[in-house]
């Protein structure tokens, strides 16, 4: 097996890193051991000698009285240490060891004391020992005392230096993929993608075929640049993925990382900015230096709007840390030194706030819009996420895709995940159409609140309100079809009606938008006709209707009075750009805009009243059936509107746990169902195991 130069370098670096770690660990344990020795020596005395300490006067008195049997004299650190044995056990006061214990009294047959090295003291001890016939030994000075003395003197300093070194080492090298500490604030936090851990491929990304093709071309350029350079093509400097949240921008980048045969470095835009000035620019330099050393390489910056916003938008001068980081990023992508062999892929959902210098060719040559998928794309996305989910025969993913207009990839994945959870809650082995229908409602409006206490009158008002939306939607069905209506509260809604477009629309006409406004005002109109009241339940209807009417007037030029002029843009507000800017129209035009919006809403309200008055019988019938069944699907609504009867086969909800008024009731219902299932299984097993009488005789 042959190793390439890169593999050898990587292997050598890992071995060096491992060796350094082993040396550090060994040094750490050696110093810990020395510290323990010092602590033992400090608190418990001189290691091997544990004899009680007595005073010199006490020793001479006991020597005179003939209580000492023998002793040894040994020089130690400039004094003489005397250790000996008593003839009989003596009571001594022991104050050695831990000071927290104080002075203790005990009996001992051994002792130790310290005397000064002068002639008079030694002569006195020698004379007393000779008179009493005490055995005396002389030993030379031990070297261990010197080493212990040096250890006690220098070990605290060594420990302080070691711990300081360890802290600096952790701060400098910890964290991987760029230091987090004091010495490495300027290092990039980008991590090289692990090909073994990343299993995402382009086959896992559905509903974005054109976007995938653009990125596949980038990967192919890195793998085989000669095919493109032969035609004079220049490698793209950067690719910007922009689009709403959840459309798969980061997923596309993961697929590039999985497919690319080159180093792939990923980092978030917020990782550049730190509390210290200049750190962001330093991290950008370090990131690109690392990528250039391993070129060809790919750098992925997620949420680039964190550092790529327009300069001068800080409202506090131009010397801003984020702007310094952006300036360095601009230089690295296409500056004086160039950036050969490194492609930058960035993702954002706020491309409108990015600096124009970042978006020019030479930096981000390609700007790919990753938008919401169409019905074909939604079906492909659902098929990808349904690979590991058992689906029943009545589930048609094409129908599910038609029922989820405007859903992004993340929302479609959430629908199937919620459907699996619902099916598990209902004790099913497969996910059927009713589970997916419930999951769609959960994603759109939230879980049902069936235990909410609602008065009879309020429930009737909600039923007639939703029936008003339904009647208007049935009559004005040129672009949209009523899919479902329910009075079961979900989230903030007391009830809702879902109208789906007949087909995906990229463009909307003036008539389509007006019909939507009429449908939104159908609920309030029904309340006024039936109950002669105006409730707060129509607040969200008015919010949507007013927004549509204002867009017709100010953005799309659909007002005959004001003409084909755009007075307001459809971009999101960016304070750094829009702060202090005056409106592009006069106060007189603003007054006329308000008048036109009001006129459209009044006309839509009159149209809704006309439709409901004309279909009072169907309106009442749908409201009554809503009070009875709570939820009506498209088939039931159409049958009631055309024939005045419910279609055959309509049943109550077969899942009692979802009709329970409390958690305890739901739990008891599920426990009862589980007990019945276990009883059936045990009964079946008993029938299979129990032998008949013939088998008994044979056995």
ABEGO torsion letter per residue (X at the ends): XBBBAAAAAAAAAAAAAAAAAAAAAAAAAAAAAAAAAAAAAAAAEBGABABBBBBAAAAAAAAAAGABABBBBBBBGGBBBBBBBBABBBBBBBABEBAAAEBBBBBBABBBBBBBBBAAAAAAAAAAAAAAGBBBBBBBBBAAAAAAAAAAAAAAAAAAAAAAAAAAAAAAABGEGEBABAAAAABBABBBBBAAABABBAAABBGBAAAAAAAAAAAAAAABAAAAAAAGBBBBABBBBBEBBGAGAAAAAAAAAAABABBBBBBBAAAABBABBGAAAAAAAAAAAAAAAAOBBBBBBBGAAAAABBBGAAGAEABBAAAAAAAAAAAAABBAAEBBGBBBBBBBABAAABBAAAABBGABABBBBBBBBBAAAAAAAAAAAAAABBBBAABBAAAAAAABBGBBAAAAAAAAAAAAAAAAAAGBABBBAAAAAAAAAAAAAEBBBAABBBBAAAAAAAAAAAAAAAAAAAABAAABBBABBBABBBEABABBBBBBBABBBABBBAAAAAAAAAAAAAAAAAAAAAAGBBBAAAAAAAAAAAAAAAAAAAAAGABAAAEBBBABBABBBBAAAABGBBBABBAAAAAAAAAAAAAAAAAAAAAAAAAAAAAAAAAAAAAAAAAAAGBBBAAAAAAAAAAGBBBBGBBBBABAAAABABAAAAAAAAAAAAAAAAAAAAAAAAAAABBBAAAAAAX
